[in-house]
Amino acid sequence: MTTTSQGPAAPVAATALRPLGLRDVQLAGSFLGDLQATNGTVSIPKGAEHLEEQWDNFRVVAKGVKDAEYHGPNYEDGEAYKWLEAVAWEAGRSSDPRLADWLESRTALIADAQDDDGYLGTFVQSGQRDERYGKLDFDHEIFNMGAMIQSAVAQYRATGRTALLDVARRAGDHLHRTFGTGPGQREGFCGHPVAELALVELYRTTGEQRYLDQAKYFVDAHGRSILAPGHPGRAAYLSDRIRVRETTTPEGHAVRAIYLAAGATDVAIETGDAELLAALETQWQNMVRTKMYVNGGLGSRWDGESFGNPYELPNDVAYGETCAAVASLQWSWRLLLATGKAEYADLIEWQLYNAVLPGVSLDRSKYFYVNALQVRADSDDADKRAPGNGRQPWFGTSCCPTNLMRTFASLQHYVATSNERGLQIHQYAAGSITGAGLHLTVTTDYPLSGRVVITVDEPAETAISLRIPAWSVGAELTVGDEVVPGVAGSYATIRRAWQAGDRIVLNLPMAPRLVHGHPRVEGIRGSVAICRGPLLYAVEQTDQTVPVDDLVLTGTTLEEVPGTDRITTRGAVWQPQYDLYSDVPAALGAAVQIVALPYYQWANRDVGPMTVWLPYQPAVSSVEARTTS
């Protein structure tokens, strides 16, 4: 839940943690600050260029023109709204005049296109369909309005502007009148969840109970095969096969399933539904334990952009849509607020760096839709979403670029929270934090190093809790002469009467390490991946002297290359074997050095073979060989 900094106070839900105000966390330089800054100066303006033609759909509808050329797919309204949400968050801290102009001009277009009864959907309004809601499973009408409502709430919270919020309220009222079980209403919901999240945020912003009631109706309506009666496969794709509170593991289209889970978590929080929240925690646990890639990617099948069976996680044909990871950030954030459990903040961090950030190039101008963990030599795929084709400037379905823009524009929301006991810091970034009576300055170049210095700027008596990541064994906090050990996967809490100038120095050991996969995952059995701190590493062809496809890791020593973020280790290559199958097992050949780089950086130079997982076959010394012969 995000607090509002404008207008009436949002309804208060009983959560373990409370989000800070919009301007209570500011990112300044360093890794995440630079990411947010370049998102504002590069990605968002380029998004404006790519989406310019799409705004003609609103102009056509406002003028009442029917059967004009329609630009983009039926869900393109939603992508324009996501971009506009990114503009709103950026406008809340930037003086760039383009941002204010975009907010004003695009909001006017949206308002002019809205029907008198609150309906808004340019695909249908422009005559592409004969009736409203004729294809709830496909046409994204409610999804689009949901994305608009999210954009309106962001605009109001970030800038105080109410014009789009007025449009959002009319749309929310229209949905409340149209869908439900009462007289004159119809049963149903959108085949692509997002309105559930949006309506709860509209309730939090306005205090109007009907918006929460509508979100609850949509959540509860899932699982009765309303959209695909008699077709369980299609129903699973649409998150309509099993009721949300009975779902034990996510299934079907990964993005839809996770958005629905996030929206259901919001409903559980605001209605105090402990049973529903417990079911969602179970679903999250099973996702993490059996259906998530090592980088945090979600969705293993290109067919239906969907989750597979437990442990069905192929590397080279992984889907891992960028939007699924973004949706997961939103879900874990809500679970973190509800419970205060460190595991949710851990996953936010891991997915941010290894499943979300890889979706955009280092210059913030190109995007991955799909995130595989292996690209083979000589791969040839006509689909431009395939990672072997490199990041693309844009996609016909532009959900991933616009989703990344709004996520990076609002990164500060995930950093810290407060409650009656004090302040909690979940993510580490240079900047400032204000909360629980404290004002803190944070200095760090995390995740490049594990040293975080937190300076107290004003006196206060309260507690400060710092997350110790699950991967960090041996973490320590130093406060003056006091050394406090940190337990991995928990929070280290220090309570005292803080004085201006007091410092907490957090040291998180970041020695490189090897990670082993579950033996039920076929493609990685007997393989390892390299990690350092919160970063997953990859082996890219550009850095190797032999084909990536032939590499075998033979050593356990991982060396950091001074002055860089590269890691080297010992390996070997398979001896050439020309038959696809042979009675003789493959043997190791020459020794080589293997060079690895952070996974999010791959494909920013040459686009070629890459792998995250390496077959692991420790070299046998001559002494060991004589002993065992």
N, C-alpha and C positions, 0 to 999 in steps of 0.2 A: 504494500500500500504506500502511496506517495502523499505526503502532506501537501496541503494547499497553502500558498503564501498570499493569496488574494481572497477578499470577500469573506463570507461566513465560514466558520470552522466546519471541517468535515466531520461526519459522524465518527464516534470513537468506538473501535472494536477492541475486544479483549485479546491482545496479542502479547507474547513474551517480550517483543522488542517493538519500538516505535521508530519509523523513519524520521530523518531529520528534515528540516525545511529546505526548500529548493536552493537557497543561497548559503546554507550552513556548511556545505562542503564545496571547496573550490580547488580544482586541479591546476597546478602551476608547473609547467615544464616537465622534465623527466619523461618517463615512458608513456604513462597514460595521459598526462597533460598534453604531450606532443601529439599523441594519437587523436585526442579530442580536437585539438587546434587545427590539424591538417584536415580532419573530417569537415570542419567548418569552412576552411578556405579553399579546399580542393573538391571533396566529394559532393557536398551539397550544391555548389554552383554547377558542377557537371550534371548532377541530377536534374537541375532546373532545365538545362539544355535538352536532355534526353526526353523529358516529360512535356516539353512545350506543346507538341502536337496533340497530346492527349487532352489538354485543357480545352481544345476545340470542341470536344464532346459536351462539355458544360455550356459553352457558348451556343451550340446548336440547340440544346434542350431549352435554354433560357429564351431563345427566339421562337420556340415552338415549331422548329423545322422537323419534319418526319422523313425517314428513309434517306437521310444524308449519309455520306461515308462515315463509318465508325472507326475510330483509331484505337487499336489495341484490343486485347481480349476482354471478356465480360467482367473480369475482376480488376481492370486497370484503374477504376476509380479508387480502389483501396490502396493501390501502390502510390497514387498521387497524394492520398491522405497521409500515408506513412512518411513520404518526403516532407510534406507540410508539417508533420509533427517534429521532424528533425529541425526544420527551420525555426519552429517555435522554441524548442529548447535552446538552440543556438542564439536566438534573438534575446533570450533572457539574460545573456551575459556579454553580448557583442553589440558594438555600435555600427556595424556594417549596415548602411542604409538599404542595401538590397533586401535584407531580411525583412525589415518592416514593410517594404513595398510588396514583397511576395505574400506576406501574411494578409495585407489589406486587399490586394487585387485578387488573389486566389479565393479568399473568403467571400468576396463579393460575387465571384463567379458561382461558387457553391450555393450561396443563398439565392441567387437569381434562378438557379436550376431546380431548387426544391419545390415540390408540389404543395398546394395549399394545405393538404392534410398531413404534411410532414414526410411523405415518401420521397426518397432520393435514390435514383439509380439510373445513370445515363444510358446504360445498355438497353433497358426496357423503355425508358422515356423517349428515346430516339427512334423507337419503332422496330428494334431488333427482335422483340418478342411481342406477341399479341396481348399478353396479360401479365400482371404482376404475380410473382411467386408461383409461376407455372412449373418451374424446374428448381425447386428448393435444393435439390441435391447438387446442382451444377452452376446455377447462375450467380451465386455470391451476392445477392441483393442485400441480405442481412449482414453478411461479412463486410461489404463495402460501407454500409451505414455504421457498423461497429468501428471500423478504422477511422471514419470521420469523427465519431464521438471521442475516440482516443486522441485524435489530433486537436479537437476542440478543448478538451480538458487540459492538454499540454499547453495550448496557447493561452488559456486563462491563467493557469498556474505560473507560467513563465513570464507573461507580459501584462496580465490583467485585462486583456481584450475579451469582450463578451460577445462579439458579433457571431463567431462560429459556435460558441456555446449556446446561443439562442437557436441556431440551426440544429444543433445536437439535441436539445431538449425537445424540439418539435419532432425530430426523428424518433427519439426514445418514446415519446407519447404515442406516436403512430404504431410503433412495434407493440407497445403495451395494449393498445386497443385491438390490434389485429390478431395477435397470437396468444393462445391460452385455451382454457376449457370452458369459459363462460359463454353466455348467449351472444351470438353473432361473431364469435371468434373462431379461428381455425387452429387445428393442432399442427405442429410442425416446428422446424428450426432450420438453420442454415447448414448445408453440407460441409461448410468450412467454418469451424468455430473461430470467433474473436469477439463477437458481440457480447458474450458472457462476461469477458474481462471488461469491456468498455462500459457496459451498463452498471457494473458495480462501481467503477470509477466515477460515473456520472452521479450515482447515488452518493458517493463519498463527497463529491464536490457540491452538490445541491441540497443534500439531505432529504430528497424526495423518495419515499419508501417504494413507490411503484417501480422505480428502476431496478432496485434490488429484487423485488418480487418477480420482475420479468427475467432477470438473469437466472434466478432460481428455477423458474419454469423451464427455460431453455436447457439448463443443466439436467433437470429431472426428466425431460422429454427424451433425451438420448437413451438408446438401448432398447427401444421397442420396435425397431425396424419400421419406423414411420416412413423413412425416405426410400427404403428398398425392400418392401415386403416380399418374402419368398426368395430373397437372394442374399444369403448370409455372407458371402464373400464381399459383395458390394456394401452390405451393412457394416462389415468390419472396417472397410476402407473409410467409411463415413463416421466412424465411432458411434455406430447405431446398433451394434449387435448385442452388447452387454451394458446394463445400466452402470452409470459412473460409480456408484457406491458399491457395486459388485465386481468391478474390474480389478483384477489383481496384478495385471501386467499390461503395459500399453500395447495396442495392436493397430493394424491398419496404417493409413497415411500418417507418417511420423509427425509432421507439423500440426495437422489437425488434432491428433491425439494429445499432444502436449499443450497446445493452446486450450483445449477443453479441460485438461487437468488443472491448468493454471487458473482458469475461470472458476472451476469447481472449488478450488482452494479458496479463492476470494469469497465465494458464497458461503463456504463452511466457516470462514473467519467471521464474516459479518452476521451470520445467523446463529453462531455458537454451536454449530453442528459437529460435535466431537466425533461421532461415528463416521461421518463423511470424511473428516480430516484424517482419521486413522486409516481409512481405506486408501486415501490418496498417498499417505506415507508408505503404505505397503506397495502400492503401485510404483512409486519412485524407487524404493529399495530393489524391487525385482528388475526394473529397467537398468539400474546401475550395475547390478550383479550379473545380469544375463543378456542384456540387449544393447550395450553401449560399447563403442569402439574405444581403444586405448586413448585416443585424443579427445574423447567426450562426444564424438560424432554419433548421431542417431539416425536410424533408417538404413537397413542393409540391402534393400532391394530396389532396383530401378523400376521394376514392375509395381506400379502404384505408389512409388516414392515411400515405401512402407517399411515398418518393422518386420523382421523375419521371426523365425522360431528362436527360443532360447539358444544362445551360443552360435547362432547362424550369423557370422560376422566375417564374410570374405573381404580380403583387403583390396585386390585389384579391381573388383567390380563393386566396391562399396558405394553407396549413394551419399550418406552423410550430408544431407542438404544443409547449407548454411543457416537457413531459416529455422530448422529444427533445433539447432544449438541455441539460436537466439530465443526461441520459445522456451527452451529449457532454463535459460538464465531467469526468465520471468517466473517460471514455476518455482525454481529453487529459492528465489528471493521471497516469494510469498510463504513458502514453507519455513524459511529462516525466520521471518517475522513472527509467524504463528508459534514456533517452538523454541527458537533460540539455539537450535542444535548446530554445532560447528560443521557437520558434514555437508550441510546445504551451502554454506559459504565456501567450503573447500571445492565443491563442484562448480560453483560460479566462477571461481578463480581458474580452475583447470580448463573449463570450457571456453572462457573468455580468451585465454592465450592460445589454446590449441585446437579449438573447433570453430570459434567465431572469427578471431583475428586472421587466420589463414584465408578467410573468404575475400579479403581485399589485398591488393598489391601494396608494396612498401611506399609507392608514390600516391596511393589512395585513389587511383583512377581506373583500375580494372578489378574484375570480380570472379570468384569461383562460385558456381551454383552447387556443384558436387565436390566433395572432398574425399578422395580416395587416399589410402595409405600405401599404395604401391602403383607405380606406372612402369610397365614392362618395356623393354627395348622393342622397337619396331611396332609399337602399338599404333593402331590406325582406327579412329572412330570418327564417323561423320557428324555425330552429335556434338555441337560446340559446347555443350555442358560438360563433356568428358574432360577431366583434368589434364589428360595428355595433350589437349589442344591449348592449354594455358588459360590464364584468366582472360575474360572478355570485357570490353568496354560497357556492354549492356546486354540484356536478354529480352526476348519477346515477352517472357514472364519476368517482370523486374522486381519480384518480391525480395530477393536476396540483397541487391544493392540498397533498396530503400529501407529494408529492415536493419542493415548494418548502419546506415546513416543515423537513424533514430536511436539506435543502441549506443553508438559512440557519443552522440550529442547529449545523452543522459547518463553517462557513466558514473557521474558523481553520486547518483542515487544509491549505488550499491556499496559505497565505501564504509559508511558508519551508521549506527543507530543509537538510541538511548532508551532508558526506562527509569523506573523509580530508584534503581540501584546505581545508575551511572551511565557511562558512555562506553559503547562497544565499537571497536574498529575491526572490520572484516576484511578489507582489501587495502593493500599498501600502495600509496602513490604520493608523490610530492605535492604539497599544497597546504591548505588549512582546513580545520574542522572546528565547528562551534556546536556545542550541545551539552546538556546536563550541567549548565553553569560554567563550562570550560570553553576556552579558546586555545586551540593547539596549532602549532606549526609542525608540519611533517617534512623531513628532508630524507630523500632516498633516491637511488636509481634502480630500485626494484622493478622488474624481476632480474635485472642483470647482476645484482648482488643482493645478499640477504641482510644487509645492514639498514636498519630503519631508526632514525633519530626523531623523537617526538618531544617538542619543547612546549612547556606550559607558559602561556602568555599572560594569564590573569589568575589570581588566587581563587581557589574553590575547594571545598571539602566534598569529595565524591570518589567513586571508583572508576578506573579506566581498565577495560578488558581488551586484550589483544589476542587475536586468533593465532594459534600455533598450527600451521598447516600439517595435515596428516603425513606428508612426506618428510617433514623436518624433525629429525631425531637429534637431540642434543641442543635444542634451542635454549637461549638464555636471555633474560632481561636484566639490565643493570639500571638501578635507580640510586644515584649517589654512590654510597659504599655498599649498598645492598644488591646481592645477586639473587634473582628469582629464577628457578628452573622452569622451563616450559614443557608441557606434556603434549606430544604430537596429537593432533586431532581434537584439541580442546581450546579453551580460552584461559589465558593467564590474567588474573585480576589483581590489581593493586589499588587499595583504598587508603587514602591519607588526606591530610590538609595540604593541598598542593599550593606551592608558592610560585610566583612569576620567576621564570628562569629554570625551574626544575626540568630535568630531562630524563626521559626513558630511552635507553638504547637497547633495541631488539636486534639480536644476532641470530639469524636463521642459517644453519649450516647448509651449504649448497653443493656439496661434493657430487660429482656425476655418479649416476647409479644405473644398474641394469634392472629392467622390469620383465618379468616372465608372465606369459599369458596362461589362461586356464586351459588344461589339456583337452577339454571338449571343443575348443575352437580349432577346427581342422587346420586352417591355413597358417596358424602360428605355433603349432605344437613343435617344441624343440627350438624355438626362436626366442630372441630377446629384443627389447627396445631400449634405447638410451634416453635417459632423462637427466635434467639438472634443475633443481628447485621446482618451480611450477611450469617448466618448459619441457615439452616432448621434442625429441630430435629426429632428424631424418638424414638419410644418406643420399646425396644427389649426384648424378653422373658428372656434373661439371667439376667436382672436387676429387674425382677418383682417377686412377691410372689404368684401371681394368673395368670391365663391364659390371655395373651394379648387380645385375641379375646373377652373377657368378660369385658374389662375395659371401664369405663365411667368417663369422667372428670366432677367433681362436683364443683371445686373451681376455682377462677380466680387468686389466688396468686401463682406466679411462683418464686421459691427460687433457687438461684445459690448455688451449693455445694462448699464451700470454698476450694481453692486449686485444683479444678478440672474444667472440662468443662461440668459437669452434671447439670441438672435442675430437681427439684422435684416439685410436686404439689399434690393436694388432688383429690382423685377419689373414685370410688366404683365399685363393680362388679354386673352384672346382676344376679338376683336369678336364680337358675337352672330352665330351662324350657325344658322339654324333648320332647314335641310335636313340630313338625316343624311349625305348625300353631295352633293358639289357640284363643278362644273367649275372653280371659283375657289378657290384655297387660302385658308385662314383667315389673317386679318391681326391684328396686335397693336393693342390699343386703349390705354386710359389707363394711365399709369404708377402703380404702387402700391408701398407698402412691405410686404415679407413678413416676418412674425415667426415664428421657429422656437423650439421648446422641446425638451429632451431626450426622445427617443422613449419612454423608460420612464415618463414622466409623462403621456402622452396619455390621454384618457378618464377623467381624475380630476375634471373639472369637468362640462361638458356632453359628451354622447356624440354626435358628429356626424362630418361629413366630415373626413378626415385623409389626408395623403400624406407619404411619405418622399422619393420621387423627384419632381423638378420638371423639366419640359421646359426646356431651356437654349437660349436664342436671344439672344446678345449684341446689345445695342442698337448700331446703326450711327450714328456721329456724322455731322453735316451735311458735314464736310470729307471723310470717307470716302465719303459718298454722291455728292458732286460728282466725286470722283476716279474712281469706278467707273461713273458714268453716261455 
